[in-house]
Amino acid sequence: MPIGELPLDHLLRRAGFGTTAAESAAHSGLSLAAATDLLLAPERVADDTDTHIGQEGYAAVTPRGTTGLFSPNTVIDDARQRWLFRLVHGQRPLQEKMALFWHQHFATAYGKLAGAVGTIQATKMLALKAGELPGPQGQLELFRARGLGRFRDLLVAVAQDPAMLVWLDGRSNTRTRPQENFGREVMELFTLGRGNYREQDVYAAARVFTGWNLRLSAGGNNQDPDSYYEFFYNAGQHELTSKTFTFAVYADGGHTIPARSAADGYQDGLDFLAALAAHPETGRRLARRLWTFFVSEVDPAPPGFVEAALEVYLRSDTDMTAVLGWLFRSPWFLDLRVAFSRYAWPAEFVARAIREIGWTGFSLDTARSAMINMGQTLFEPPDVGGWETGPAWITSGGLLARMNFASTLAASQRAGIARMVPATAARSADAVVAAILERLSPMTLDPDPRDALVAYLSSQGPWTGSDAQLTTRVAGLVRLILASGEYQFI
């Protein structure tokens, strides 16, 4: 049976990025319950993936900075390659999948940051790995560290994240000129959703965050990798009066954050963010987003799913591991009729293809550049709403870019692809197609396209299974499968 049709592989494709050949063999004796437990506990697996960058046996990277050295903490295209390296080789797939989810949810773009603070500091804000250079960890590392924890804690950390403070203008939020950008988006996009707040709430929220500002390290400058920006509460810029909302902020039903001294005003933001995280509409909004990301883009989330997810979310004190554990064990997720009902994002498409086909001698910079034409540049969502997903990924240009990438990848891995065909299957074109489909994970092909793949193998002469045919024609077969409509879904 093709691996895409198995419940375990459905889980690994949705909660991760598919399986390599070695992982597929290792998972053969793993139960669905055990695999789910492993995914939900990434701390049980050593996080040493980055140490393998540049080592033999792993996908290659190509330095893009002027020094000729790979510098993912200060050069954004190197940071993009490091992220792709983790998608291909990481042993904590759900942690990485949720980092991608939160990157879309809290969409923050490098371009604006670089224009404001320079290329080095912008890259550090988004991708710095803690301890490798001075300064707070980058936003991506924040998503990895907190993405499976309590949403309330993640929301507070994002509100204080240097990249977000630049992106939504928090660094200029002062008591005389409250800045509304973050206050609006934290309600409209990050928590409650449109229709669940009013304009007066936006102004009150802006005042809540006055003084939540940004500062450059002492003596620092934007071109110095040892310099950094960090959040700080500027008490002198906090607006001191009370702030009243149209929805409850406190458990007793109170709508008003009381007037506080400048020294205590930092608490205003914490109270407000806690209220947003605990609001039922936030739980429902997250439930719908999780449905679309993990279950189906074809059908909307049923009310029963949304309310059940909300109950877990509130009961667990907004813990995302609890919510995801419930989701992956739910009848909605385990119903294999939802398999292949999600359009693969470019990041998912390239990572899955590389993991299934191989990476010998292949540079992830090739994937990085190909993804631009597919419509997704990591760390560069088009706006605060993130990428338009679903069928929007499959434009004529985007699909052509996927086809070209499939051709490039398959050509680079011809020898490894030939070895995918067992000797017992090599002499039959039909058996070769079956063997390749067994390894790859498209949705089940109808008879006509499957017959066309068989015919392709013999299109330049009778199929004999010779070494030359295996090296050339099977790579072409793989290219056709990766470029097929059936492979664009996960």
C-alpha positions in Angstrom: 0.0 0.0 0.0 1.4 3.5 -0.9 2.6 5.2 2.3 0.3 8.1 1.8 -2.7 5.8 2.5 -1.6 4.6 5.9 -2.9 6.3 9.1 0.6 6.7 10.5 1.9 8.3 7.4 -1.1 10.7 7.3 -0.1 11.7 10.9 3.6 12.2 10.0 2.8 14.1 6.8 0.4 16.5 8.6 2.3 16.8 11.9 5.7 16.9 10.2 7.1 16.8 6.7 6.7 13.2 5.6 9.3 10.5 6.1 12.7 9.6 4.8 13.3 6.1 3.6 15.1 5.3 6.9 12.4 6.8 9.0 9.7 4.9 7.1 11.5 1.7 7.9 11.9 2.7 11.6 8.3 3.6 11.9 7.0 0.3 10.5 6.6 -1.2 14.0 5.4 2.1 15.7 1.7 2.3 16.7 -0.3 5.5 15.9 -0.6 6.2 19.6 3.1 5.9 20.2 4.0 8.1 17.3 1.5 10.7 18.5 3.1 10.7 22.0 6.6 11.1 20.5 5.5 14.0 18.3 4.0 15.8 21.3 7.1 15.4 23.4 10.0 16.9 21.3 12.1 17.4 24.5 12.6 13.7 24.5 14.8 14.0 21.4 18.1 15.8 21.3 18.1 19.0 19.4 21.4 18.7 17.6 20.2 19.2 14.0 22.1 22.4 13.4 25.4 20.8 14.4 25.2 18.7 11.2 25.1 21.6 8.8 28.1 21.2 6.5 28.6 17.6 7.3 28.8 14.7 4.8 25.6 12.8 4.5 23.3 15.8 4.9 21.8 18.4 2.5 24.3 21.1 1.7 24.0 24.8 2.2 25.5 27.7 0.1 26.7 30.8 2.0 25.0 33.9 0.6 26.8 36.6 2.6 29.8 38.6 1.4 32.3 36.8 3.7 31.8 33.5 2.1 31.0 32.0 5.5 27.6 30.5 6.4 26.1 32.9 8.9 22.4 32.2 9.6 22.3 34.6 12.5 23.2 37.6 10.5 22.5 36.8 6.8 18.8 36.2 6.1 19.2 33.9 3.1 21.5 31.7 5.3 18.8 31.8 7.9 16.3 30.5 5.4 18.6 27.7 4.4 19.1 26.8 8.1 15.4 26.6 8.6 15.0 24.4 5.5 17.8 22.2 6.8 15.8 21.7 10.0 12.6 20.9 8.0 14.6 18.2 6.1 16.7 16.8 8.9 15.1 17.8 12.2 14.1 15.1 14.6 11.4 17.3 16.2 8.9 17.5 13.3 5.9 18.8 15.2 8.0 21.5 16.9 9.1 22.6 13.4 5.6 22.4 12.0 4.2 24.6 14.7 7.0 27.1 14.2 5.8 27.3 10.6 2.2 27.7 11.8 3.1 30.5 14.2 5.2 32.2 11.5 2.0 32.5 9.5 -0.2 33.4 12.6 2.2 36.1 13.8 3.4 37.0 10.4 6.4 39.3 10.5 8.5 40.3 7.4 12.2 40.8 7.1 11.9 43.6 4.5 10.4 46.1 6.9 12.7 45.2 9.7 15.8 45.5 7.5 14.7 49.0 6.4 14.3 50.1 10.0 17.3 48.5 11.7 19.6 47.1 9.0 20.1 43.7 7.5 22.2 42.3 10.4 19.9 43.3 13.2 16.8 42.3 11.2 18.2 38.8 10.7 19.1 38.5 14.4 15.6 39.6 15.3 14.1 36.8 13.2 16.6 34.0 13.4 19.2 34.4 16.1 19.9 31.1 17.9 20.2 31.9 21.6 23.8 32.1 22.8 25.5 32.2 19.4 25.6 36.1 19.4 24.6 38.6 22.1 21.0 39.5 22.3 17.6 37.9 22.7 16.7 34.8 20.6 15.1 35.4 17.2 11.4 35.2 16.6 11.7 31.7 15.0 13.5 30.4 18.0 10.8 31.9 20.2 8.2 29.9 18.2 10.2 26.7 18.7 10.6 27.3 22.4 7.0 28.3 23.2 5.0 27.0 20.3 3.8 23.9 22.1 3.4 25.6 25.4 0.6 27.9 26.8 -0.7 30.3 24.2 -0.9 33.0 26.9 2.8 32.8 27.5 3.5 32.8 23.7 1.3 35.9 23.2 3.2 37.8 25.9 6.5 36.8 24.5 5.4 37.9 21.0 4.2 41.3 22.3 7.7 41.8 23.7 9.6 40.3 20.7 11.9 42.9 19.1 10.9 41.8 15.6 7.2 42.4 16.4 7.9 45.7 18.1 9.5 46.9 14.9 7.0 45.2 12.6 3.9 46.7 14.2 5.5 49.9 15.4 5.5 49.2 19.2 8.9 50.8 19.6 7.3 54.2 19.0 4.2 53.7 21.3 4.3 56.6 23.7 1.9 58.2 26.2 1.4 61.3 24.1 1.1 59.4 20.8 -0.4 55.9 21.4 0.4 53.6 18.4 -2.6 51.5 17.4 -1.1 49.0 15.0 -0.2 46.3 17.5 -3.3 46.9 19.6 -5.5 46.4 16.6 -3.7 43.3 15.1 -3.4 41.5 18.5 -7.2 41.5 18.6 -8.1 41.1 14.9 -5.5 38.6 13.8 -3.7 37.1 16.8 -6.6 36.5 19.2 -10.3 37.5 19.0 -10.9 37.9 15.3 -12.8 40.6 13.4 -16.2 41.3 14.7 -15.4 40.5 18.3 -14.0 43.9 19.3 -14.9 47.6 18.6 -12.9 50.6 17.6 -12.8 51.9 21.1 -11.1 48.7 22.1 -8.3 49.5 19.7 -7.6 52.9 21.3 -7.7 51.4 24.7 -5.3 48.6 23.7 -2.9 51.2 22.2 -2.8 52.9 25.6 -2.3 49.6 27.4 1.0 49.1 25.5 2.4 52.6 25.8 6.0 52.3 27.1 6.4 48.7 25.7 9.3 49.9 23.7 12.7 48.8 22.2 16.2 49.8 22.9 19.6 49.2 21.3 22.3 47.7 23.5 24.7 50.3 25.0 27.3 51.5 22.6 25.7 49.4 19.8 25.2 50.1 16.2 23.2 48.3 13.5 26.2 47.0 11.6 27.8 45.3 14.6 26.8 41.6 15.1 27.5 42.0 18.8 24.9 44.8 19.1 21.3 43.9 19.7 17.8 45.3 20.3 15.8 44.3 23.3 12.4 45.0 24.8 12.1 47.3 27.8 9.3 48.8 29.7 9.7 52.6 29.5 7.8 53.7 32.5 8.1 57.4 31.6 6.2 56.7 28.4 3.3 54.8 29.9 -0.2 56.4 29.8 -1.5 56.1 33.4 -5.3 56.4 33.2 -7.7 53.5 33.3 -8.6 51.6 30.1 -12.1 50.3 29.5 -13.0 47.6 27.0 -16.3 46.3 25.6 -15.4 42.8 26.8 -14.5 41.4 30.1 -10.8 41.7 31.1 -11.0 40.1 34.5 -12.5 36.9 35.8 -15.0 38.8 37.9 -16.4 40.3 34.7 -14.6 43.7 35.0 -14.1 45.5 31.8 -11.7 48.2 33.1 -7.9 48.0 33.7 -7.4 50.4 36.6 -5.3 53.5 36.6 -1.8 52.6 37.8 1.5 54.4 38.6 4.1 54.5 35.9 6.2 51.9 37.8 3.2 49.5 37.9 1.9 50.3 34.4 3.6 47.3 32.8 0.9 45.1 34.4 -1.7 46.7 32.1 -0.3 44.8 29.1 0.0 41.6 31.0 -3.6 41.8 32.2 -4.9 42.6 28.7 -3.0 39.8 27.0 -4.1 37.3 29.6 -7.7 38.3 29.0 -7.3 37.9 25.2 -5.7 34.5 25.6 -8.5 33.3 27.9 -11.3 34.7 25.8 -13.5 31.9 24.2 -13.4 33.7 20.8 -9.6 33.3 20.8 -9.9 29.6 21.5 -12.4 29.3 18.7 -10.3 31.3 16.3 -7.2 29.1 17.0 -9.4 26.0 16.7 -10.4 27.0 13.2 -6.9 27.8 12.2 -5.7 24.4 13.5 -8.4 22.7 11.6 -7.3 24.3 8.4 -3.6 23.6 9.0 -3.9 20.0 10.3 -7.3 18.6 9.2 -8.9 20.1 6.0 -9.0 23.0 3.7 -11.8 21.5 1.7 -14.5 21.7 4.4 -14.9 24.3 7.2 -14.4 23.3 10.8 -17.6 21.8 12.1 -19.1 23.5 15.2 -18.6 20.3 17.2 -14.9 20.3 16.5 -14.5 24.0 17.4 -16.4 23.7 20.6 -14.6 20.5 21.7 -11.2 22.1 20.9 -12.2 25.2 22.9 -13.1 23.1 25.9 -9.6 21.5 25.8 -8.0 24.9 25.3 -9.7 26.5 28.3 -9.5 23.5 30.6 -5.7 23.2 29.9 -5.0 26.9 30.6 -4.4 27.5 26.8 -1.8 24.7 26.5 -1.2 23.9 22.9 0.3 20.5 23.5 -3.0 19.5 25.1 -5.0 20.9 22.3 -2.9 19.2 19.6 -2.9 15.9 21.5 -6.7 16.0 21.5 -6.7 17.0 17.8 -4.5 14.2 16.6 -6.5 11.6 18.6 -9.9 13.1 17.5 -12.3 11.3 15.1 -12.1 14.3 12.7 -8.3 13.9 12.3 -8.3 10.1 12.2 -11.0 10.0 9.5 -8.8 9.3 6.5 -11.4 10.9 4.2 -9.6 14.2 5.2 -6.2 12.8 3.9 -4.9 15.0 1.1 -7.4 17.7 1.7 -4.7 20.3 2.4 -2.7 22.2 -0.3 1.0 21.8 0.5 2.8 25.1 1.3 6.0 25.6 -0.7 8.0 24.9 2.4 6.1 21.7 3.0 6.4 20.7 -0.7 10.1 21.1 -1.0 10.9 19.5 2.4 8.7 16.5 1.8 10.1 16.0 -1.7 13.7 16.2 -0.5 13.0 13.9 2.4 11.4 11.3 0.1 13.8 11.5 -2.8 17.2 12.3 -1.2 19.7 15.1 -0.9 23.1 13.8 -1.9 25.1 16.8 -3.2 22.0 19.0 -3.2 22.2 22.5 -1.8 19.2 23.9 0.1 19.9 27.2 -1.5 18.4 25.7 -4.7 15.2 25.0 -2.7 15.3 28.5 -1.1 15.4 30.2 -4.5 12.8 27.9 -6.1 10.4 28.8 -3.3 10.4 32.4 -4.3 8.7 31.5 -7.5 6.4 29.1 -5.7 5.1 32.1 -3.7 6.7 31.6 -0.3 9.9 33.2 1.0 10.5 32.3 4.6 10.7 35.3 6.9 8.9 37.4 4.3 5.1 37.0 4.5 3.4 39.6 2.2 1.6 41.4 5.1 0.5 41.0 8.7 -2.2 38.6 7.5 0.4 36.2 6.3 0.3 34.2 3.0 -2.9 33.4 1.2 -3.0 29.6 1.5 -5.1 26.8 0.0 -5.8 27.0 -3.7 -3.9 30.3 -3.8 -0.6 28.4 -3.8 -1.4 26.7 -7.1 -1.1 29.6 -9.5 0.2 28.9 -13.0 3.6 30.4 -12.1 3.6 28.6 -8.7 2.9 25.2 -10.2 5.5 25.8 -12.9 8.0 26.5 -10.2 7.1 23.3 -8.4 7.5 21.4 -11.7 10.9 23.0 -12.3 12.0 22.2 -8.8 10.9 18.6 -9.2 13.0 18.3 -12.3 16.1 19.8 -10.7 15.8 17.6 -7.6 15.1 14.4 -9.5 18.0 15.0 -11.9 20.4 15.5 -9.0 19.3 12.3 -7.2 19.2 9.9 -10.2 21.5 7.3 -8.7 19.6 7.2 -5.4 16.3 7.1 -7.2 17.4 4.1 -9.3 18.2 2.2 -6.0 14.6 2.7 -4.9 13.5 0.0 -7.3 14.0 -3.5 -5.9 15.8 -5.9 -8.2 12.7 -8.1 -8.2 10.6 -5.2 -9.7 13.1 -3.8 -12.1 12.1 -5.8 -15.2 8.5 -4.8 -15.2 7.4 -1.2 -15.9 4.3 -1.7 -13.9 6.2 -3.0 -11.0 8.7 -0.1 -11.2 5.8 2.4 -11.0 4.3 0.5 -8.0 7.7 0.5 -6.2 8.1 4.3 -6.7 4.6 5.0 -5.6 5.2 2.8 -2.6 8.1 5.2 -1.6 6.5 8.5 -2.5 3.3 9.9 -1.0 1.0 11.3 -3.6 -2.7 10.8 -3.1 -3.9 7.6 -4.8 -3.6 7.9 -8.6 -6.6 7.1 -10.8 -6.0 4.3 -13.4 -5.5 6.7 -16.3 -2.6 8.8 -14.8 -1.1 5.6 -13.4 -1.2 3.9 -16.8 0.4 7.1 -18.3 3.3 6.7 -15.9 3.8 3.1 -16.9 3.7 4.1 -20.6 6.3 6.8 -19.9 8.9 4.3 -18.9 8.5 2.5 -22.3 8.1 5.7 -24.4 11.7 5.5 -25.7 11.8 1.8 -26.3 10.8 -1.4 -24.6 11.3 -1.4 -20.9 14.0 -4.0 -19.9 15.1 -2.7 -16.5 18.6 -2.0 -17.6 20.9 0.1 -15.4 20.7 2.9 -18.0 16.9 2.9 -17.9 16.8 2.8 -14.1 19.2 5.7 -13.9 17.5 8.0 -16.4 13.9 6.9 -16.9 13.1 6.4 -13.2 14.3 9.8 -12.3 12.0 11.1 -15.0 9.2 9.1 -13.5 9.8 10.7 -10.1 9.9 14.1 -11.6 6.4 13.5 -13.1 5.0 12.3 -9.8 6.4 15.3 -7.9 5.0 17.6 -10.5 1.6 15.9 -10.6 -1.5 17.4 -9.1 -1.8 14.4 -6.7 1.5 15.4 -5.0 0.5 19.0 -4.3 -1.7 17.9 -1.4 -0.8 16.6 2.1 
